[in-house]
Amino acid sequence: PDRISRCTIRRTGSIRVSANSWSESLTSINPSETSVQFHTRPPHSCGMTEVGREDRRAGSRAVPGQRLVSQVRFTFTRIRTGGDCVQLSRVRLWGDYGGEHTLSRKGVSVRNPGGSSPRHEHPANVLEASVHSKWLDSRFPSTGKSTLVITLGAHEAAVAVTAYSFCTANDCPTRDPVAWTVEGFTAQDQWAVLDVQSGYNPTYARKADYDVFSVGGAGSGSASAMAAHVKPADVLPSEAEAPHLEADVVSRQTSLGMQQLWAASTYVCPEYATAQATIVVRHEYMCSSRLQTAINHLGARLTARPTDRPFDALAADVVAAAYGVPVESAHMVRCSLEGRMLLSGIVAFGQGLEGWRYVLAAGMLRCYLEAEGDASGLIGLLALLARAGTECNARKIATFHTMLERYAEDEQLQSVASQVAPEAGAGGAGAGAPPFTPNDAVICAVRNRCAQFIEEHKLNAFKSAFLEPTKMLFRALYATTEEGDTDVHGANTYASVLMACLGVRLSVQPHVHDEVKGVCGFLDRSVEWLRPGLAELAAPGNLGRAWESLPACRQLRPSGRRARAPSQPWRCASRPDLVANDAVNPASHAAPLRAAFAPYLERYAQFFSREYFLERLLMELNACMDATLESAFAQFRLQCDDGDMPADGVTVMTYCYDDDYAFRPGRAHAFFAWLKVAKVPA
């Protein structure tokens, strides 16, 4: 009561109030209202005004050690991995004795120098008390920073700022800022650093508050610790970082937003720790893909030069160019491969794509027109687009991914992991591991080829771990319709769970708003007879192969009465995003469901174990770039001090194999950890 002039308790249920401890009696309570108010008379020595209504006429009174500032500048320098811009729904400032400044009052303004915001997502939205609007700066990727300057008033009305906080926006957690600097404009007409934060991990919940940060005292200019935490007390700190959202929040998220959330999260449920520990590849390779790189590359290209023509008109131009006919006759062209009307099918394909996919698809058509060379090479792709126009939305999106793959090949794009230099000295070969320098052509070449191999291996492992076992079981049970749904609809559910639980991003993005079908519990005890086929698919020489090409798999049939394929845990919800969201629910009541998903994730992870994966990667590198690999190994030999240092003249193959040609996974692990491709050995 000695620090509060008014307290409002928001009511969520019944209210029980005791006013005996207050210096003034309870002034108002109405059971039909949603809030209760208490009023106390603050001690005169505090010099405090009503919370949120500081007296600006006489100027705010600063506690010794506080700064009086007229402007506050936030410079955001980093967002979560995978984000395409920076956004916030609200900024809050606190002043004298914990009083919150009312930023929505008259005279307070905000600007975003050098930024670019959509029409309804301008900087002024951060001043509102509501969290239903937001500010977004789309120029963050190109400039590397974004600045918000809040003007609190003239120098005569300068105020003390003692703490601040942010609130997340409505979507895309990857756009949340994680590093920033706070400065105040003082009476000396200069900017003074109030606080610096780097590597902060905000909540994944949407429209939720950050922690409250206190600012440095007068003349300190140094980073300060967080003043308070707003995470629920009944949730463990690790569980609070789980990429799990409430069901109603998931239903409002975009497909791309959910995937960015899953890929950016580093939280792993305890049930999936075994699978995560089995994977020897560094996380930045597992959570990136060439497909996502193509999306980012094309998005930046269209931001710089937007497409001014609709998809339909561009499709007509591409058909005319590919078949050598006038544009006016493009609608009469039949596909030379399938005989169907071409343009109408392509237009139907474009109409089935949602907003951002439609824009990117139109951008790719423009790229085809502007590319040099013979446009007749597009005939096969156009036939695929026309066929997709007659199919469901999930197959349209799968075809859209095929377009992106072609774009990535044409632009010679690599996954993000091969382009980002990891931190210096994080290698697994001891303290002598060299800092990575992007100018090192040898290391760059090896890392690029590793990224390509990992990309292919992730997809082949996905087929052998999920798709082929599912199709094999459905065929054995004569469920041909479900078998036909596996490659598209089933893949959407499997890939969503894989991304949410382990952060693995494949070269095919899942359509998370699809319906759940084409999935089954092929590891269920009721189908024990399928185990020999599962082992055959996981054999080293069968990675990525279709189950029908393996005689041992074709001979499998259930004994006794034919039954339906088990559906759990994959049909625990109606959509892939909801299934994946349930799979990462950290609540105790969801533990049985997480335990049911764990064996499937461990089956996928085994394809990236040290013993299974590293030998194949080494053989691939030795076959396609042996001279470059030996040059990298020479640097490893010179700069590594791991106690098992090979002698001069030893090649990478003789280092990783013994005299009996047995593979030595420990040595290979040390080499690839030095290259920053594998995790640091335990």
C-alpha positions in Angstrom: 0.0 0.0 0.0 2.9 2.4 0.4 3.8 2.1 -3.3 0.4 1.8 -5.0 -2.1 4.5 -5.7 -4.6 2.3 -7.6 -4.7 -1.4 -8.2 -7.0 -3.1 -10.7 -7.5 -6.9 -10.5 -8.8 -8.5 -13.6 -11.4 -11.0 -12.8 -11.2 -14.5 -14.3 -13.4 -16.3 -11.8 -14.8 -15.8 -8.4 -13.3 -12.9 -6.3 -12.5 -13.1 -2.6 -11.2 -9.8 -1.1 -9.8 -8.8 2.2 -9.3 -5.0 2.7 -7.9 -5.2 6.2 -4.3 -4.7 5.1 -5.0 -1.5 3.1 -4.7 2.0 4.5 -8.0 2.9 2.9 -11.1 0.8 2.7 -12.3 -1.0 -0.4 -13.9 1.7 -2.6 -15.8 -0.4 -5.1 -16.7 -3.9 -5.9 -19.4 -5.2 -8.2 -19.8 -8.9 -8.8 -21.3 -8.3 -12.2 -18.2 -6.3 -13.3 -15.0 -7.7 -14.7 -12.6 -5.8 -12.4 -12.2 -4.5 -8.8 -10.5 -1.3 -7.8 -8.7 -0.4 -4.6 -7.5 3.1 -3.8 -4.8 4.1 -1.3 -3.3 7.4 -0.3 0.4 7.2 -1.2 2.8 8.7 1.4 3.7 12.3 0.6 7.4 11.5 0.7 7.1 9.5 -2.5 6.3 12.4 -4.7 4.4 10.0 -6.9 1.5 10.6 -9.2 -1.2 8.2 -10.3 0.2 5.2 -12.2 0.2 5.9 -15.9 -0.6 9.6 -15.5 2.7 11.3 -14.6 2.5 15.1 -14.2 4.3 16.4 -17.3 3.6 20.1 -16.4 6.2 20.2 -13.7 8.4 17.4 -15.3 8.8 13.9 -13.9 10.9 13.7 -10.8 13.9 11.3 -11.3 15.3 9.2 -8.6 19.0 9.8 -8.1 20.9 7.7 -10.7 18.1 7.9 -13.3 18.3 9.7 -16.6 15.7 12.2 -17.9 15.2 11.7 -21.6 12.9 13.1 -24.2 13.3 10.3 -26.7 14.0 6.6 -26.5 15.6 4.8 -29.4 15.4 1.0 -29.9 17.8 -0.5 -32.5 16.9 -4.1 -33.2 19.9 -6.0 -34.6 18.8 -9.6 -34.7 15.7 -11.7 -35.0 15.1 -15.4 -34.7 16.6 -17.7 -37.3 14.5 -17.9 -40.4 12.7 -14.6 -40.0 12.1 -12.4 -43.0 11.4 -9.1 -41.2 11.0 -7.7 -37.6 7.6 -7.0 -35.9 6.1 -6.1 -32.5 2.6 -5.4 -31.4 3.4 -3.1 -28.4 6.2 -1.2 -26.6 5.9 -0.4 -22.9 7.9 2.0 -20.8 8.1 2.5 -17.0 9.1 5.6 -15.2 9.2 7.0 -11.6 8.6 4.4 -8.9 7.4 1.8 -11.3 4.7 4.0 -13.0 4.0 3.0 -16.6 4.1 5.8 -19.1 1.0 6.2 -21.2 2.4 6.2 -24.7 -1.0 6.6 -26.3 -1.4 10.1 -24.8 -1.4 13.2 -27.0 2.1 14.4 -27.9 3.9 11.0 -27.9 5.0 10.0 -31.4 7.1 7.2 -33.0 9.0 6.8 -36.2 10.9 4.1 -38.0 13.9 5.7 -39.8 14.9 3.8 -42.9 12.1 1.3 -42.4 9.3 0.1 -44.7 5.9 -0.9 -43.3 2.6 -2.1 -44.9 -0.3 0.3 -44.8 -1.9 -1.1 -41.7 1.2 -2.1 -39.8 2.9 1.2 -39.3 5.1 2.2 -36.3 2.4 4.1 -34.4 0.7 0.7 -33.6 3.3 0.0 -30.9 2.0 3.0 -28.9 -1.5 1.5 -28.6 -2.6 -0.3 -25.5 -4.2 -3.0 -27.7 -2.1 -6.0 -28.9 -4.3 -6.7 -31.9 -2.4 -4.4 -34.2 1.4 -4.5 -34.9 4.3 -2.8 -36.4 6.4 -4.5 -39.1 9.6 -3.5 -40.9 10.2 -5.4 -44.1 13.6 -3.8 -44.8 15.3 -5.6 -41.8 16.9 -8.4 -44.0 18.5 -5.8 -46.4 19.7 -3.3 -43.7 20.5 -5.7 -40.9 18.8 -3.5 -38.3 15.6 -1.7 -37.6 15.1 1.4 -35.5 12.2 2.7 -33.5 12.4 6.2 -32.0 9.7 7.2 -29.5 9.5 10.9 -28.7 8.1 11.5 -25.2 8.0 15.3 -25.3 10.1 18.4 -25.4 13.2 18.8 -23.1 11.0 20.7 -20.6 8.9 17.6 -20.2 11.7 15.0 -20.1 10.9 11.9 -18.2 12.7 9.2 -16.3 12.7 5.8 -18.0 13.5 2.9 -15.6 12.3 -0.1 -17.5 10.7 -1.3 -20.7 9.1 -4.3 -22.4 7.8 -5.5 -25.7 4.9 -7.6 -26.8 5.0 -10.2 -29.6 2.9 -9.8 -32.7 0.0 -12.0 -33.9 2.0 -14.4 -36.1 5.5 -15.7 -37.3 7.6 -16.1 -34.1 10.7 -16.0 -36.3 10.2 -12.2 -36.7 10.5 -11.6 -32.9 13.6 -9.5 -32.1 16.2 -11.2 -30.0 19.0 -8.6 -29.8 18.7 -4.8 -29.5 20.1 -1.6 -28.0 18.2 1.0 -26.1 19.3 4.6 -26.0 17.9 7.8 -24.5 18.2 11.4 -25.8 19.3 13.4 -22.8 19.3 17.1 -22.0 22.9 17.3 -23.3 21.5 16.7 -26.8 23.2 13.4 -27.1 22.2 9.7 -27.2 23.2 7.7 -24.1 23.0 3.9 -24.0 20.5 2.7 -21.5 20.5 -1.1 -22.1 21.9 -3.7 -24.5 20.4 -7.2 -24.9 21.8 -10.0 -27.1 20.7 -13.6 -27.5 17.4 -13.1 -25.6 14.9 -15.9 -26.2 11.3 -14.5 -26.2 8.2 -16.6 -25.7 6.8 -18.4 -28.7 3.2 -17.4 -27.6 1.6 -14.8 -29.8 0.4 -11.4 -28.4 2.4 -12.2 -25.3 4.7 -9.9 -23.3 8.5 -10.1 -23.2 10.2 -9.9 -19.8 10.5 -6.5 -18.2 14.0 -5.0 -18.6 15.4 -2.4 -16.3 17.7 0.3 -17.8 21.2 1.3 -16.6 21.6 4.1 -14.1 23.2 7.5 -14.8 26.5 7.3 -16.5 26.5 3.5 -16.6 25.7 3.0 -20.2 26.0 -0.8 -19.7 23.7 -3.7 -20.2 21.4 -4.5 -17.3 19.7 -7.6 -16.0 16.1 -8.3 -16.5 13.9 -6.8 -13.8 11.1 -9.4 -13.8 9.9 -12.5 -15.5 6.4 -12.9 -16.8 6.5 -16.6 -17.7 4.0 -18.7 -15.7 5.4 -20.0 -12.5 3.8 -23.4 -13.0 5.7 -24.1 -16.2 9.3 -25.2 -16.1 11.7 -22.8 -17.9 12.6 -25.4 -20.6 8.9 -26.2 -21.2 8.1 -22.5 -21.7 10.3 -22.6 -24.8 8.4 -25.4 -26.4 7.0 -24.5 -29.8 3.5 -25.4 -28.6 0.6 -23.1 -29.0 -3.0 -23.2 -28.0 -5.3 -24.9 -30.6 -7.2 -21.7 -31.4 -3.9 -19.9 -31.9 -2.6 -22.6 -34.3 -5.8 -22.3 -36.3 -5.0 -18.6 -37.0 -1.4 -19.2 -38.0 -0.2 -19.3 -41.6 1.4 -22.4 -43.0 4.8 -20.6 -43.4 4.5 -19.1 -39.9 4.1 -22.5 -38.2 7.0 -23.9 -40.2 9.3 -21.0 -39.2 8.3 -21.5 -35.6 9.2 -25.2 -35.6 12.4 -24.9 -37.5 13.6 -22.0 -35.3 12.9 -23.8 -32.0 15.7 -25.5 -30.2 13.5 -27.1 -27.5 13.3 -30.9 -27.5 10.8 -32.8 -25.5 12.4 -35.3 -23.1 10.8 -38.2 -25.1 12.7 -37.1 -28.2 16.1 -36.5 -26.6 17.3 -39.9 -27.7 16.4 -39.1 -31.3 18.1 -35.7 -31.1 21.2 -37.1 -29.5 21.5 -39.8 -32.3 21.7 -37.2 -35.0 25.3 -36.3 -35.6 24.7 -33.5 -38.1 24.7 -29.9 -36.7 21.3 -28.3 -36.3 21.8 -25.5 -38.8 22.0 -28.2 -41.6 19.0 -30.1 -40.4 16.8 -27.0 -40.0 17.6 -25.4 -43.3 16.9 -26.5 -46.9 17.5 -25.4 -50.4 13.7 -25.0 -50.8 13.6 -22.4 -48.0 16.6 -20.7 -49.5 14.8 -20.5 -52.9 11.8 -18.9 -51.1 13.9 -16.3 -49.4 15.9 -15.6 -52.6 12.8 -15.2 -54.8 11.0 -13.1 -52.1 14.0 -10.7 -51.9 14.0 -10.5 -55.7 10.3 -9.7 -55.9 10.6 -7.1 -53.1 13.3 -5.3 -55.1 11.3 -5.6 -58.3 7.6 -6.6 -57.8 5.7 -8.5 -60.5 3.3 -6.0 -62.2 1.4 -8.6 -64.2 -1.0 -11.3 -62.9 -0.3 -15.0 -62.9 -2.8 -15.7 -65.8 -1.1 -13.2 -68.2 2.4 -14.5 -67.3 1.2 -18.1 -67.8 -0.1 -17.2 -71.3 3.3 -15.7 -72.2 5.2 -18.7 -71.0 3.0 -21.1 -73.0 3.4 -19.0 -76.1 7.2 -18.9 -75.7 7.5 -22.6 -75.0 5.4 -23.7 -78.0 6.3 -20.8 -80.3 2.8 -19.4 -80.9 1.4 -15.9 -80.6 0.2 -15.0 -77.1 -3.4 -14.6 -78.5 -3.4 -18.3 -79.4 -1.9 -19.6 -76.1 -5.4 -20.6 -74.8 -5.7 -23.1 -77.7 -2.5 -24.9 -77.1 -2.7 -28.6 -76.1 0.0 -30.3 -74.0 2.3 -32.2 -76.3 2.9 -34.8 -73.6 -0.6 -35.5 -72.3 -3.0 -33.9 -74.8 -4.9 -31.7 -72.3 -5.6 -28.0 -72.7 -2.6 -26.4 -71.3 -3.4 -22.8 -70.3 -6.7 -23.5 -68.5 -5.0 -26.1 -66.4 -2.1 -23.8 -65.4 -4.5 -21.0 -64.5 -6.5 -23.4 -62.3 -3.2 -24.4 -60.7 -2.4 -20.7 -59.9 -5.9 -20.1 -58.5 -5.5 -23.0 -56.0 -2.4 -21.4 -54.4 -2.8 -19.1 -51.4 -1.5 -15.5 -51.2 2.3 -15.8 -50.9 2.6 -18.9 -53.0 0.6 -17.3 -55.7 2.9 -14.3 -55.7 6.1 -16.5 -55.8 4.6 -18.7 -58.6 4.0 -15.6 -60.7 7.5 -14.4 -60.0 8.9 -17.8 -61.2 6.9 -17.5 -64.4 8.5 -14.1 -65.0 11.9 -15.6 -64.3 11.3 -18.3 -67.0 10.4 -15.6 -69.5 13.5 -13.5 -68.7 15.9 -16.4 -68.7 18.2 -16.8 -71.6 18.0 -20.0 -73.7 15.3 -22.1 -75.4 12.0 -21.8 -73.7 10.9 -25.2 -75.1 12.7 -26.8 -72.2 9.7 -25.7 -70.1 7.2 -28.1 -71.8 7.6 -30.8 -69.2 7.1 -28.3 -66.3 4.1 -26.8 -68.0 2.5 -30.2 -68.4 3.1 -30.8 -64.6 1.4 -27.5 -63.8 -1.6 -28.2 -66.1 -2.1 -31.6 -64.5 -1.9 -30.1 -61.0 -4.7 -27.7 -62.0 -7.1 -30.7 -61.9 -6.0 -32.1 -58.6 -6.5 -31.2 -54.9 -4.8 -28.3 -53.1 -2.2 -30.5 -51.5 -1.0 -31.7 -54.9 -1.0 -28.2 -56.2 1.4 -27.2 -53.4 3.5 -30.3 -54.1 3.8 -29.0 -57.7 4.6 -25.6 -56.4 7.6 -27.1 -54.6 8.7 -28.7 -57.8 8.7 -25.2 -59.4 10.9 -24.0 -56.5 13.3 -26.9 -56.9 13.8 -25.9 -60.6 14.3 -22.3 -59.6 16.9 -23.3 -57.0 18.7 -25.3 -59.7 18.6 -22.5 -62.2 19.9 -20.0 -59.7 22.4 -22.6 -58.3 21.3 -22.0 -54.8 22.6 -23.8 -51.7 21.0 -24.3 -48.3 21.5 -21.5 -45.8 23.7 -23.7 -43.6 26.4 -23.9 -46.2 26.5 -20.1 -46.5 26.6 -19.0 -42.9 29.9 -19.2 -41.1 29.6 -20.9 -37.7 31.2 -19.5 -34.6 34.9 -19.6 -34.4 36.5 -22.2 -32.2 33.3 -24.4 -31.9 34.9 -27.3 -33.7 35.1 -30.7 -32.1 38.8 -31.2 -32.6 40.0 -29.4 -29.6 41.0 -25.8 -28.8 43.1 -25.6 -31.9 40.1 -25.7 -34.2 40.4 -22.9 -36.7 38.0 -20.0 -37.1 36.0 -20.5 -40.3 36.7 -17.8 -42.9 34.3 -17.5 -45.9 37.3 -16.7 -48.2 38.7 -20.2 -47.7 37.7 -21.7 -51.0 38.6 -25.3 -50.0 36.5 -25.3 -46.8 33.6 -23.6 -48.6 33.7 -26.1 -51.4 33.6 -29.1 -48.9 30.9 -27.5 -46.8 28.7 -26.8 -49.9 29.0 -30.4 -51.1 28.2 -31.6 -47.5 25.1 -29.4 -47.6 24.0 -30.9 -50.9 24.5 -34.5 -49.6 22.7 -33.8 -46.3 19.8 -32.3 -48.3 19.5 -35.5 -50.4 20.0 -37.7 -47.4 17.3 -36.0 -45.4 14.7 -36.7 -48.1 15.9 -40.3 -48.7 15.8 -41.0 -45.0 12.2 -39.5 -44.9 11.1 -41.9 -47.6 12.7 -45.0 -45.9 11.6 -44.0 -42.4 8.0 -42.9 -43.1 6.6 -43.1 -46.6 7.7 -46.5 -47.8 6.8 -48.3 -44.6 3.3 -46.7 -44.8 2.8 -47.7 -48.4 4.0 -51.2 -47.7 1.5 -51.6 -44.9 -1.4 -50.2 -46.8 -0.6 -52.5 -49.8 -0.4 -55.5 -47.6 -3.9 -54.7 -46.2 -5.2 -53.8 -49.7 -5.9 -50.2 -48.7 -5.0 -48.8 -52.1 -6.7 -45.5 -51.6 -4.7 -44.7 -48.5 -1.6 -45.9 -50.2 -2.2 -43.4 -53.0 -2.6 -40.6 -50.4 0.8 -41.3 -48.7 3.2 -39.5 -51.0 1.3 -36.2 -50.7 -1.2 -36.1 -47.8 0.7 -38.5 -45.6 4.0 -36.7 -46.3 2.4 -33.4 -45.0 1.6 -34.9 -41.6 4.9 -36.8 -41.2 7.0 -33.8 -42.3 5.1 -31.5 -39.9 5.7 -33.7 -36.9 9.4 -34.2 -37.9 9.9 -30.4 -38.1 8.0 -29.6 -34.9 9.7 -32.2 -32.8 13.3 -32.2 -34.1 13.5 -29.0 -36.2 14.2 -31.0 -39.4 13.3 -29.1 -42.5 13.0 -31.1 -45.7 13.3 -30.0 -49.3 9.5 -30.4 -49.5 7.5 -28.1 -47.3 4.5 -29.6 -45.7 1.0 -28.2 -46.3 0.1 -28.0 -42.7 -3.6 -27.1 -43.4 -4.1 -30.4 -45.2 -6.4 -33.1 -43.9 -4.7 -36.0 -42.1 -4.8 -39.1 -44.3 -2.3 -41.5 -45.9 -0.7 -42.1 -42.4 -0.6 -45.1 -40.2 1.1 -46.5 -37.1 3.4 -49.0 -38.9 5.4 -49.5 -35.7 2.4 -50.6 -33.7 2.5 -54.0 -32.0 -0.5 -55.2 -33.9 1.6 -55.3 -37.1 4.7 -57.1 -35.8 4.7 -59.1 -39.0 5.8 -55.9 -40.8 9.1 -55.7 -38.9 11.3 -57.7 -41.4 10.2 -55.2 -44.1 11.1 -52.3 -41.9 14.5 -53.7 -41.3 15.0 -54.2 -45.0 14.1 -50.6 -45.8 16.6 -49.4 -43.2 19.4 -51.5 -44.5 22.4 -49.4 -45.7 22.1 -50.2 -49.3 18.3 -49.6 -49.5 18.2 -45.9 -48.4 15.5 -44.1 -50.4 14.5 -47.2 -52.4 10.8 -48.0 -53.1 9.6 -50.9 -51.0 8.3 -52.6 -54.2 11.9 -53.0 -55.5 12.8 -55.2 -52.4 11.7 -58.8 -52.7 11.6 -59.3 -48.9 9.1 -56.4 -48.6 6.8 -57.7 -51.4 6.3 -61.0 -49.7 5.0 -59.6 -46.4 1.3 -60.4 -45.6 -0.6 -60.4 -42.4 -1.2 -63.7 -40.8 -4.8 -64.6 -40.0 -7.7 -62.2 -40.5 -6.9 -59.0 -42.4 -7.4 -55.9 -40.2 -7.3 -52.2 -40.6 -4.0 -50.4 -40.4 -3.4 -48.8 -36.9 -3.9 -45.1 -37.0 -2.4 -43.8 -33.8 -0.6 -41.6 -32.9 -0.9 -40.0 -36.3 -4.6 -39.3 -36.3 -4.7 -37.6 -32.9 -6.0 -34.4 -34.7 -7.6 -33.4 -38.0 -4.8 -31.4 -39.6 -1.0 -31.8 -39.8 -0.3 -28.6 -37.9 -2.6 -29.7 -35.0 -1.0 -33.1 -34.9 2.5 -31.6 -34.8 1.3 -29.1 -32.1 0.1 -32.0 -30.0 3.4 -33.8 -30.5 5.3 -30.9 -28.8 2.8 -30.3 -26.0 5.0 -30.2 -22.9 2.1 -30.8 -20.5 2.2 -33.9 -18.4 -1.1 -35.2 -19.7 0.4 -35.3 -23.2 3.3 -37.6 -22.2 1.7 -40.8 -23.5 1.2 -39.2 -26.9 4.8 -38.0 -27.0 6.0 -41.4 -26.0 4.0 -42.8 -29.0 5.7 -40.5 -31.4 9.2 -41.1 -30.1 9.9 -44.5 -31.9 9.1 -43.0 -35.2 11.5 -40.1 -34.7 14.2 -42.4 -33.5 13.7 -44.5 -36.7 14.4 -41.3 -38.7 17.3 -40.3 -36.5 19.1 -43.6 -37.0 19.8 -42.6 -40.6 21.9 -39.7 -39.2 23.8 -41.6 -36.6 27.5 -41.4 -36.5 28.0 -45.0 -37.7 25.4 -44.8 -40.4 25.8 -41.3 -41.8 29.4 -40.2 -41.6 30.8 -43.1 -43.7 28.4 -42.4 -46.5 29.3 -38.7 -46.4 33.0 -39.5 -46.5 32.6 -41.8 -49.4 30.5 -39.3 -51.3 33.1 -36.5 -50.8 36.0 -38.8 -51.7 34.2 -39.9 -54.9 33.3 -36.4 -56.2 36.0 -34.1 -54.9 38.9 -36.2 -53.6 41.6 -33.6 -54.2 39.6 -30.8 -52.5 38.8 -33.2 -49.6 42.5 -34.0 -49.1 43.3 -30.2 -49.1 40.8 -29.7 -46.3 42.2 -32.7 -44.5 45.7 -31.2 -44.7 44.5 -28.1 -42.9 42.8 -30.4 -40.3 46.1 -32.2 -39.8 48.0 -29.0 -39.3 45.6 -27.2 -37.0 44.1 -30.0 -35.0 45.7 -31.1 -31.7 43.5 -33.9 -30.7 46.1 -36.4 -29.4 45.4 -38.9 -32.2 47.1 -36.7 -34.9 47.8 -38.5 -38.1 51.4 -38.5 -39.4 52.4 -36.6 -42.5 51.4 -38.4 -45.7 48.3 -40.0 -44.2 45.2 -39.4 -46.3 41.7 -38.8 -45.0 40.7 -42.4 -46.0 43.5 -44.1 -44.2 42.9 -41.9 -41.2 39.2 -42.9 -41.0 39.7 -46.6 -41.8 42.0 -49.1 -40.0 44.3 -51.7 -41.6 41.4 -54.1 -42.0 39.3 -51.5 -43.8 37.0 -51.1 -40.8 35.4 -47.7 -40.5 36.5 -45.6 -37.5 33.5 -43.3 -36.7 35.3 -41.5 -33.9 38.0 -40.2 -36.2 35.5 -39.3 -39.0 33.5 -37.5 -36.3 36.5 -35.4 -35.2 37.2 -34.4 -38.8 33.6 -33.4 -39.7 33.2 -31.6 -36.4 36.3 -29.6 -37.3 34.6 -28.7 -40.6 31.6 -27.5 -38.6 29.4 -30.1 -40.3 29.0 -32.5 -37.4 28.2 -31.8 -33.8 31.0 -31.5 -31.2 31.8 -35.0 -30.0 30.6 -35.7 -26.4 
